[in-house]
Amino acid sequence: MTENEMLELEELRAENAKLKAAVKAAVKTSLKVSEKGAVSLYGLGRFPVTLYKSQWLNLFDKIETVKQFLTDHDSELAVKE
């Protein structure tokens, strides 16, 4: 690779990182009550996370357990950006 090609590659990588950060910042989460009375959380992935009120409350009660599990298994877990 020539020096110019290497510089251009670095510029493209920097531009790509900037665009990824802009897209990530543009994605916002939102909540909606579904037709069946559940709560849908949008913005985490391609599809919403939809749970009924009792399921959300049950999840919130277990949040420390979930956090500890994530910490304990950190080396095994993938990170999606």
PEFEN-V50192 format. One record per helix or strand of 2 or more residues. SS is the DSSP state (H for helix, E for strand). FROM is the first residue (numbers start at 1). TO is the last residue. Records with the same first field share a line. If there is no record, write none. Layout:
SS=FROM-TO + FROM-TO
This chain:
H=3-26 + 53-61 + 63-72 + 74-76
E=30-33 + 39-42 + 49-51
